[in-house]
Amino acid sequence: MKPKRMRELYYITHIENISSILEHGILSHERIENERVKYTPIYDEGIITNRRGRSVPSGKSLWSFANLYFQPRNPMLYRVIHEKSISDIAILGVRPDILKGSEVFISSGNAASLSSEIFPSSKIKEVYQQIRNDLNKEWWTDVDGSKRRIMAECLVPNLVEQEYIEIIYVANHDIVNKVKELIPQSTLPVVPEPSLFFQPIRKNDLTKHLSIVEGDLFFSGMQTLTISVNTVGVMGKGLASRAKYQFPDVYVFYQDLCRNKILKMGKPYLYKRESSFEYHLSDEPSTLSNNNSETWFLLFPTKQHWKKRADINGIEEGLQWLRDNYKRDDIKSLAIPALGCGLGWLDWRAVGPLLYKYLSTFDIKVWVYLPVEKKVPDELITKEFLQE
């Protein structure tokens, strides 16, 4: 979900708090504390405490404000759903006319960060133009400050009254039913938006371990992420380009392989990063309860030169290599794109069955991500079609 225009503001909460919120509104932490309101926290206590020390131009602490996000698909939500169960998390959509209230402020990024400026809400047009590109990004990084800016906030004194809340978003239909049971008298729409929660928007389980999915490969949660590359060292478009900018070390490693003519068709190369993927993507990663997981990148050549069409024979050789070596290299789970489709100009009708032929033999979890350039019909991602 991309806020190309400001349709809503957003509040992230535990679903157990929704009933109370619909009765009392979204309260500031100060008010929750002073009134001894019972609630289920979703944020690390240290993160919330840090907000006491930052003030808005009027002199009041962030502690005195209810905070709404311009873009909820952000590092804080990523952290929350990895610390908690995604089935317990909801995002409340709030009408943007809350910005017209007196003493409402807006920040140019995470309000607790000293790098973010805080302005009166009357400056909304100017500030929104500054951060708009970051709000519309699918990803973020510390390098260019987008990780901070995508967490821009609207700060509302004391509380957001319940009449401003117009919709509740959750990750799937099962959670829709769970929320409706908690608020049986409410007429608010409860809507499943899996992509908002970094989940696939379409998923078809083919075997015990193999699934075909549509969504964002980088948020798969798999130990090893596969990136389609050429052998001349150019990461110009698609997943390769994203890896280049979001994880520069992957690009440096890849260029070194190409420069030394190590990377060849038919032989993917595994880059075993030691740093945690969650560390790059989560807000306040140093306080995560478990940030020791490693994310590896499998650089999979699909063509010799970036200008050429993908080589399906070379792709099959690479899949054979992967089948023969994934256990030896200790790959525990794998996300892999539709190799050669999209920017490689190959047809899913040819590539899909090839991927199924090899990957269905793996005894680890494997998610094959469909090409984003053109929607693949449901009938072409069935087991019946792929095993023909």
Secondary structure as UniProt FT lines:
FT   STRAND          9..14
FT   HELIX           15..17
FT   HELIX           18..24
FT   STRAND          26..27
FT   HELIX           29..34
FT   TURN            35..36
FT   HELIX           45..50
FT   HELIX           51..53
FT   TURN            57..58
FT   HELIX           62..64
FT   STRAND          65..69
FT   HELIX           75..83
FT   HELIX           86..88
FT   STRAND          89..94
FT   HELIX           96..100
FT   TURN            102..103
FT   STRAND          105..107
FT   TURN            111..112
FT   TURN            114..115
FT   STRAND          118..120
FT   HELIX           121..123
FT   HELIX           124..135
FT   TURN            142..145
FT   HELIX           146..149
FT   TURN            150..151
FT   STRAND          153..157
FT   STRAND          159..160
FT   HELIX           162..164
FT   STRAND          165..170
FT   HELIX           173..182
FT   TURN            184..185
FT   STRAND          190..192
FT   HELIX           194..197
FT   STRAND          202..205
FT   STRAND          210..214
FT   HELIX           217..219
FT   STRAND          224..230
FT   HELIX           238..246
FT   HELIX           248..259
FT   TURN            260..261
FT   TURN            265..266
FT   STRAND          269..271
FT   HELIX           277..281
FT   HELIX           285..287
FT   STRAND          296..303
FT   TURN            306..307
FT   HELIX           312..325
FT   TURN            326..330
FT   STRAND          333..337
FT   TURN            339..340
FT   HELIX           342..344
FT   HELIX           348..359
FT   TURN            360..361
FT   STRAND          365..369
FT   HELIX           378..381
FT   HELIX           383..386
//
